[in-house]
Amino acid sequence: MIVLYARVSTEDQARSGYSLPEQLRACRARAAELAPGTPVVEFTDDLSGEILERPGLQAALDLVRQGQVQYFICLHPDRLARNLVHQLLIYDEIRRAGAEIVFVQAAIEDTPEGRLFLSMTGAIAEYEKAKIIERTRRGMIGKVRAGGVPHIIRLYGYKFVKGAKHRPANEVVVPDETESRWVLSMFRWCAEEGLGPQAIAERLTQLGVPTKRGKEAWHHTTVRRILRNPVYATGRLVLGKRDHRGIAVARRLPKEERLKRGIKLTARPKPAGQEWGTIQVQPIVPMDLWQRAQEVLAGFRIGGRAENDPRRRYMLTGLGRCGICRGRLMYLSGRQIVCASRYMRHWVAGAPPSDCTLPAKPREAVEAAVWEQVRSWFQEGLLREALEQELAAMAAAPDQTGMEQELEALEEQIQAKREEQERIGLLFARGLWPADTALPALERIANELKALESRSKELRRRLAEGPPVLEQSPLWHLLNDREWLEQVRATLDHLDYAGRTELVQMIVGRYVMYPTGRKQPPKVEVFPRLQ
């Protein structure tokens, strides 16, 4: 028996290239010269020669170990392996099994000189592979630095324009009209409704929004990666951050084998400074919305916000805004209140640098300034006036753009689901779609349509209502409760920190801190809560 082995480096080469057929043709011709009429078994691989455990090679070696193979024919030693040690291991194993290894393009005899020549060709093949990797990497880095895109980008919210590889990056990787709307909705749900990755994933699945790969179900880790990715706000897409070598091979191994060897299907992060570079694409999410989402995400743990999270004890959590960049204010180590955008890069990988110059202020001083304003509202009867002014300001500039964009995306999704429902129903009626798969599909689409229409109805109601009305504010009803007001006024000066925190979170909608000197007290402006 004769074994023929051929190899190319990628699936694409195996599928559409000519190397494999040519390698096998040359090996068949050599087999016909060595032993005419002998049965021939062919094995092929479409994996890198750096990898020893290739399915085709291992199957060929298993057959060789049975002791019935006379010749093992390969085109060239570099087709056998691109690693010198691997070449020698395979060569010795074939020889120990009693088979003769034959290379079509290299005459190697079983002599000291032949083994020396084999070692030299193996070393040259290994060197050539290293140079190929180096040249490819250098070419990709050069293209990135020139503003180009070296490979296909698969990032939710963006689409890769085929045939435009030689154009600038912002013309090759562009926002996808439908996906970008759902990205914006994810950030809005997180920042404005306080939803975590799990709740957002469940909502997307319920609404029938497909993932980037076209799957129906969303996973919370996918949503978290999207929400934590600064490219959606900055447009700065870093390429070559992770090492993907070996992932393609690991995917082909059975799950039991991967678990046995401890192999994971996750790329390894590269050390800092080894990235290829950065390309600029069009941002999808406003920076302010992205920063608010990061603050909400920071409070979530597996299963929700931790009950012992120290931020629950702080008076002004989630209420502060920067007077310079309008970003969120945050507690830093429980001692200072700072602009979150200045410190975002320390706790969100890849967060953009900030030009904000708002100085940090002691937590006690800022809390005291806000508490003094809340106290004056009650003592001087100014809360009603402040509430009316805040309502007038909101009515003058209603922020309904986000809801309108989400509603537009919902309408497109509803239309697509109805067309899919009609298509499946028509195929089922004509007997072209079996009932055991058509009926569950129609039921799934009906449930998704119900969820989509329910969400659309809710958004239409909120848009029709417009900005909040004074009489609809919970705080307005409390102001009309004289007994409650008298009770608050009587206990203002006797509340402990927990009591003050509860009252501030109930009354204050937001506060803005403006820059002052390092040793000067903080300057804050406090606004009442409308909803």
N, C-alpha and C positions, 0 to 999 in steps of 0.2 A: 504494500500500500504506500502511496505517496501523498504527503500533505503539502498543500500550497497555502502560503500566507501572504496577504497583502494588507497594506494599511495606508489610510489618509488621516489628516489631523482633525477634520471637522465633519459634522453631519452634512453640511452644505456641499462640501467637496464630494462626499459619497453620493449625494442625491443628484447633483447636476454637473459634476466634473467628469473628466475622462481618465484620471489617473488609475483608479481601481481596475477598470476593464483592461487598460494597457499593462498594468503589473501582472494581472492574472494571465493575459495572453502570452507574455514573455515567459512566465513560470510554466505554463502548459507546454510551450514549445521545448523548454529545457527538460521537462518530465518525459516528453515523447522521445527525446534523444537518449536519456539515461535508461529508461525501462519502458519500451513500447508495450501497450496493452495492459499495463498495471493500473488497477483502480486508483483514481485520484479523488481526494477530498479537499475542498476549498474552504478557507476561513478568512474572514475580513474583519477589519475594525475601522471605526471612524473617530479615533481618539488620539490624543497627543502621545508621541513616543516617549515622553517623560514618565508616563504612567505604566507601571508594570502589570497591574491587575486589569487587563483588558479582556472583555468577554470572549472575543474571537481567539486571542492568543491563549487564554487559559483552556478553552475547549480544544484547541490544537495540541497543547501540551498534555492534556488528559488522554487524548488518543495516542500520543507518542508513548506515554508511560505504560500503555498496555503491551508494548513490545512487538507490535505488528507492523510498525512503520519502517520502511526501508530508507526513504529520503524525505527530508524536510526542506522544501525549496522556498526561497524568498528572493525578491529582486535585489536588495542591497542590505547591508547590515544596519543602515539608518532606518530602514522600514521595520526592522525587528525591534529596535529601541534607540532612543536618543541619549541614553545614559550608559556610560562605559561599564559600570558595575552590573547593570541590568543585562547588557549584551553578554557579558561573560557568564552570568548565572544561567541565562537561557541556553547559551551554547553548550555549557557543561552538562546541563540537564538533558539536552537532546542527545549528546554523545553518550552519557551514562545509560540511556534507554536503548542504546544499540542502533540508533538511526544516524544517518549521515546528513549533515547540514550543508546545503548547496546555495550559494548566492549567484544569481544570474550575471550580475555586473561586477563581481569580485571573486576571483579564484583563490580560495583560502584552503590550504592543505592542513592536515593534522600533524604539523611539524612545529618545532620551536619557532621557525621563521614565520609559519602561517599564523600561529597564535600571536606573535609579535605584530604582524600586519593587521590582525583582527583588533588588537588593542589600539593600534594607531588609528584605524578607521573609526573605532568607537569613540576615542578621544576627540577626533576631528568632528564627528557627528554631534557630540555633546557641545563642543565649542561653537559649531555652526548654529545649533539650537539657541544657545545663549546669545549669540549675535543677532539672530532673528528677533528674539524677545527684546533685546536692547534697541534695535533699529525701529521695531514697531512702537515701542514705548516712546522713543525719542520723536518719532513722526507724529504720534498722537499729541504729545505735549506741545510740539511745535504748532500743530494746528489749533490747539486750544489757545495758546498764547497769541496766535494771529487772529483770534476772534471766531474761529470756526468750530464745528461740531464733529468729533472724530467717529462717533458711532450713534446708533439709534437710541433716543432717550424715551424711556417709558415712565412717565411721571403723571399721576392722576391730576387732571386739570389742564394738561398740556397735550398737544399732539405734535408728532414729528412729520414734517412736510417732506415726503419722498421726492427724490430728484433735485433737492435743493442743498446738497451737502457743501457746495462751494459758495453759498451765500453766507452773510453774517448770521450769527447765532440767533438773533431775535427774529430772523425770517425763517429759520429752520425749525426752531422749537417755539410754537405759538400757542396761546391759550385756546383750549377747546371750548367752543361756545356753550355746549351743554354741561360738560364736566366742571368748567370754571364756575358756573352758577351754583352747583352743588357744593363746591369747595367754599364759596362765600357763605352759603347757608350753614355749613358745618361750623365755621368760625362764629357766625352770628348765634347759632344755637348754644355754643359753648360760652361765649362772652356775655350774651344778653339774657339767655334763659338759664345759664348755669349748668347745662347738661355736660356730663362726662363722656369719655370715649365709648363706654358700653351703651349708654342711653342713645347716643348719636348713631352708633352702629345698628341698634335695634330699630330706630326710626327709619334709617335708610333702607334696611331690609324690608320693613313693613311697607314702605312706599314703593318698593320694587325697583329701586335705583340700581343699575348694574355696576359692578366693580370694573376696574381697568381691564381685567381679563374676561369680563362678561359674566362673572358668577353672580348668583342671586343673593347670597348671604354675605354680609359684611362682618368683619372681625374687629374687636375693639383695638387690637394692636395696629391694624391698618389705619384706623381712624386716628389713633394717637400719633402715629408717624406723620400723618398729614398735618395735624394740628401743631406739632412741634417743629415742622420744617420751615425755616425762615425764608426759603426761596419764594414762598407765596407772597411775602410782604416786601422783600428786598429785590427779588429778581436775580440774585446772585446764586448761580447753580454751580456747586463745586463738583468737578469730575475727578474720577480716580481716587475716591476716598477709601475704597474697600478693596480687599484682595479676594477675587472670585476664583482663583485657581483651585481646581479639583471639584468644584461644585457640580459641573456638568457630569462628571463621572459618578459622583456620589448619588445623584438623582437616579441613575440607572441601577444602582444596587437595591436589592430587596430591603424592605423596611427592617426585617429581622436582622439582616446582615449589618445594616447601619447602626442599629442599637447595640449589637454585639461588639462592634469595633469602636463605638462611641463617636461616630461620624455625624456631624450636624450639617444641615443644608443652609448654613448662614455664612455669609462672607465675613472675613476678618478685617477689622479696621486697620488701616495702614498707620505707621507712626507719623507724627506731625511733621509736615514739611515734605512728605513724599507724594502729595496729591499732584495731579496733572496740572491743575489750574482752575480758573473760574470763568464762566461765560455769563453774559448778561441777557436775561429774558424779561418779558413783560410781567410785572407783578400783577397779582389777582386780588389780593386782600390789602386794605389800608393798614398802615403800620400801627395805628392806634388800636384797631380791632384785633390785630395779631397780638399785641402786647396784653390786651385785656384777656384774651384767650389763654395766654401763658400763665397769667396770675390765677385764673380759675383752675387750670390744669395742675398747677403746683399744689393745690389743696386736695387733689384726689389721690387715693390709694386704691389698692385692689379691694373691691367691694365698697368703695365710696370713701368719703372723707373720714379720716381717723378721729375717733371720739376724743382722744387726748391730744389732738393737734393744738399746739400752743397759740396758734393764730385765732382760735375761738375765744381766747381770753382778752384780746386786744380791743380797745374801744373803737378804733377807726378803721378796722379791717374792711377793705373793699370800697372805701368811700373817697379816698384822696385822689386828686388830680394835680399834675404839675402845672405851675403857672407859666412855664416857659415853653415846653414841648407838648403840653396837654396829655402826657402819658400818665400811667398809673403811679401812685405812690405806694410804697411797701414798707413794712417793718424789717429792719436789718438787724439780725441777732437780738431782737427784742429791745434794743437800746436806742436806735435811731430810726427816723422816718426819712426815706430817700426816694428819688425818682427811679422807678423800676428799670427804665430804659438804660440808665447808666450802669446798672449791675446785671443786666440780662445776660451779657456774654459770659458771666461767671457760672450761671446755672442752666443755660440753654445752649447746647453745642451749636456753633455756627451763627449765633445771634449777631446782628450787625452792631458795629460800634456806634455810640451815641455822642452827639455834640452838645447835649444838654449840660448846663452849668449850674443847675439848682443845687445849692449846698445842703448837706444833711443837717437835720435839726434833732435835738434830743426828743425822744418820744414823749416824755412828761411835759415838755414845754408846748408841743403841738397839741397834745390832748387837752391841756389846760386852756389853750386859746380857743379851741373848738367848744369846749364845755362852757366857757365864759359867754360865748355867743348864744349857745342854746339856753343858758340860764337867763340871759337878758331877754330872749324871746318870751319867756314865761313871766318874768318879773315885771317887764315893761309893757307886756301885751302886744308885742310886735310880730308874733308868729303868724297871725292871720294876714297881715300886710305882706310879709315875706313870701307866704304861700301864693298870694295873688300875683305878686311880681314874677315869681318863678313860672307860674302857669301862663302868664302873658308872654314871657320870653319863649317858652316852648311852643305856644300856638303860632308865634311869628315865624318860626323856622322848624316845621315838623319834619322829622326824619323817617320818611316812609320808603326811601329808595330800596333798602334791603328787603322789605316785605314785598315790594313790587317785583324785584328781581326773582325772589323765590317763587312768587306766584306765577311768573312767566315760565320758569323751569317746570313747575308742577303742571301747567297746562300742556306743555310739550310732552311730558311724561304720560299724562292722561291720554293724549291723542295717540301716542305710540302704543300704549297698552290696549286701547280700543281696536286699533288696527290689527294687533297681534291676536286679540280675542276673535275678531271677525275672520281672520285667516285660518285659525285653528278650527273654528266652528264650520267653516266652509269645507275644509278638508275632511272633517269628521262626517259631515252630512253626505259627502260623496263617497264615503267608505274608504278614503285614502289614509285615514289616521285611526288606528285601533282605539277602541273605547278605554282599554286599561291604561293608556297613557294620555289620551286626549282629555278625558273627564278630569283627572287630577290637575292637568295644566290649565283647563278652563276655570276650575275652582280657585287655583292659586291666583290667576289673573283677576278674578272677581274680587278676591280679598285685597289685592293690591290696589285695584281701582277704588274700592271702598275707602281705604286708608288715604289715598291720594285726594279723593273728592272731599273727605272730611277735613284734611289739612287745608285744601283750597278754600273751603267754605269758611274755616276759621280765619284765614288771612283776609278774605274779602270782608268779613264782619269787622275786623280790626281796622282795615283801611277805610271802611264806610264810617266808622265811629270817629275817625280823625284823632286829633290830639285830645288828651284827657280833659274832662270837664271838672270844674272845681267841686261841684256837688258829688262827683263820683270818687273823689279822693278820700281814702280812709282817714287821713289826717284831718280833713275838713269836718268829718263827723265827730272826731274826738274834740275838736275845738268848740263844737256846739254842746258838748257835755260839760256843764258848769261844775258838777260834782267832781269829775275827773280832773279838771283844770285846778280846782282849789286843792285837791289832794296832792297834785304834783307840786304846786307852789309851796305847800306846807312842808314837803319832804325834800325839796331841792338841796338844801344845805346839809342834810343828814344822810344822803345816799352814799353807800360805799362804792368801790370801783365797779363791782359787778352791776349794781343798780344804775350807775351812770352809763355804763356800756349798753345796757338794755334800752335805756331811754334814748341815747344818741342813735343807736341803730334803728330805732322806731321813728325818730323825728327827722334825722338828717338824710338827705338824698345824696349829697356829695359836698366835699369841701375842696378848695383850691389853695395851694400854698405857693406864695410868691417869694422870690429871692430877697434875702436880707444879709447883712454882714454876719461874719462868723460869730461874734459875741452879742449880736442883737437878737431880740426875741423874734419868733416866727411871725410872719404876716399871713393870715388866712382869711378866706372869704367862704362863708358857710351858706348852703342852700337847702331848703326843706325838701322832704320827700313827697313826691306827688302820687306815686303808685306803690 
